[in-house]
């Protein structure tokens, strides 16, 4: 059988194509000429598997999404205490390009690292060498996270640099207050170059995989960030990542996120899943209109709201929980919580089942909770197994799937024979 996740993502885009409204970012001339019809989505699991749909190989400039990764990089290099001395964590409630400063304990600093004043300050803290400047340093780091060599979009960089009057005024203000410690023109131009790095939605979910996985790069097992760094970045993304729409976002979508004016949005649910969308038209806050629709639908469909309060069980079924109890009868003993991330891992294991007429039994006696998306995905997997020729049975003493018996093809005799499986 095939997992239904790719079909779900394709259907999601198809249903969102009718969404209208929003405008291309016009303060950067090169972005104003972007194709407004591009649309893509990607998803990464805890172990780094990527699903995607739509224009998933289309490259666009990372823009302000880069702020989250640069913030994490600088924290890891300098330590959180040193970074907090320079940039705060308070939501500004203002547009991303406001000259927004906070004063506490006789110290003036940008309110948070997700608005431009904070991001420019963070960029100024990136360590450099004689051979590598700040933009090149961050490019190499982003490439490591993405798993391929990324590059700058020089047309975007030049266009943004030529019109960077607002950012330059922010830079001079920061220098005047000694928040920046060197030439503001050089720092702002290097920051703009950081924002011009080209990515796809697949690159973005590979990059956020390290945040989903507690600081470890899933595909290599290398620890990139400490747990403290991940927690700090995700906290600031939750409160500040969607600018002055952060409150609405948290209430409706409930996923730590970061947007960019080229039309990208990333979302991270730690320990479960990472999401990325791309659609160029923006709302008045600078966030992708269709991207928000897609993210909100995925959060609703998959039960991903951060405040749902449902823990991930991480392993819904291990290899030792799959048993051949007799010839042509296999038991999958499921355990813990069955929500999207666990159901995806289960369906991935079920892909290894060949076509045949053997019996597959799902023992649900150790499942503590099933949310709606987990239930639908399990039933979809059962339907696909039946279509491949398998007989299906349930051991469900707590009636976790109360309506499943009318949809499953099993006999009372099979059920009686399995009475002792879960003991």
Helices and strands as residue ranges (DSSP letters): H 5-16, H 29-32, E 40-45, E 50-54, E 60-61, G 63-65, H 66-78, H 80-86, E 101-104, E 107-110, H 116-124, H 134-146, H 154-162, H 165-176, H 184-195, E 198-199, H 201-212, H 227-240, G 243-245, H 246-252, E 256-259, E 264-269, E 273-278, H 289-302, G 306-308, G 319-321, E 322-326, E 329-338, H 340-350, E 359-370, H 372-387, E 391-395, G 404-406, H 412-417
